[in-house]
Amino acid sequence: MASRPESIAPPEIFYDDVEARKYTSSSRIVQIQAELSERALELLALPEDGVPKLLLDIGCGSGLSGETLSEDGHHWIGLDISPSMLNIAVEREVEGDLLLADMGQGLGIRPGVIDGAISISAVQWLCNADKSSHNPRLRLKAFFTSLYKCLSNGARAVFQVYPENIDQRELILNAAMRAGFAGGIVVDFPHSSKKRKEFLVLTCGQRSMNASVPNGKDEDGESCSDDDMEEDENQTVCISDRHRPRKRPKTNKSGKGREWIMRKKDQMKRRGNVVPPNTKYTGRKRKDRF
Amino acid sequence: MRLLTHNMLSSNIKGVTNGFPLRIEAVKVEEKTVEMNTDFLKNMFVKIDWKVLVEASRTLGYAELPEEGDSSFLESDEFLSRFHHALLELHLEEGALICPETGRRFPVTKGIPNMLLHEDEV
């Protein structure tokens, strides 16, 4: 990504009226957002009993991701820090409830009531300190601990994130683990730089003990597990390696020769070492019978 | 904002131990009809704080809910439709939510409560 909105301005300023409208009127963004939220909903793995759930959409923006939730019949509460984005959401008459809130301040929601949470391209904003009072570590902690509290037992939270680098990914993941979540990162299309999408899949409560992270998608639409491949590479030696002949140091039968010895002796002399004088025996080959 | 959300929200100010329920100051209330889903209502009933819902719906001018909520009521269609109306169809459009402990006002405009905290409240 050439320019990251996170490095331009804080979210409530970057997504002003103009930018919010641009964001929502771009059919490309709308489509990407819909795809991402569909995938997030899939990863959320809600029980398929046909009963609508109460979900949380963190960083809901203009409600693009919420629409996917509504289409599936779920009720949702969306929160965002940008009033302009929320205004657009109101104009678009989204079905969920909207809150103007900062996720870095913690979520003011009663414990154990939410059945699942999704967040599309939002959590990486927490890694920025936009005000002098902001501390990314503390804000991430406040966010994840309050989220852990409000989720019901066994509920999942899926965040699609664009971490800027490995450190940022670690920072987010560590904060989540400290809050008590289990889970990990699912990477879709790991080999494509453009289509590559990362999802943080977190589970809370008892079920999280044996929660396994689902596999990411690959080009063919088949799931592929990136972790396994990495492990294989690290732990087992490839067969081709085993059969490659071992490199032997070259041995020259004739030895180093008189010239070489003379050169070395000169070198040592120049360095001021005590060197035996050159005679007719210097560098001469011994007789065979020796 | 629906009362469903109100029933989930609590004040998040630093030092507040019990920020629930937020008191409602209603200026403008709207009603929007939504399709009823009994399964959802039955699931939500367990999670809802009934007293708070009754209180809140009265503030918004709807007094049809019984004082005490009991899961046996869930069999009655009439109860369900009232519950549904209070929970999902009443919208607080303009007004404020007030923290029960500190009295801090969270203004509600266009149906969106402003829950942003000042720096000294985090």
Interface residues (C-beta under 8 A of the other chain):
Chain A: D49 G50 V51 P52 K53 L54 G73 H75 I77 L79 I81 P83 L86 N87 V90 E95 D97 L98 L99 L100 A101 D102 Q105 G106 L107 G108 I109 R110 G112 V113 I114 K131 S133 A142 S146 C150 S152
Chain B: M1 R2 L4 T5 N7 M8 L9 S10 S11 N12 G19 F20 V34 N37 D39 F40 N43 M44 K47 D49 L88 K110 G111 I112 P113 N114 M115 L116 L117 E119 V122
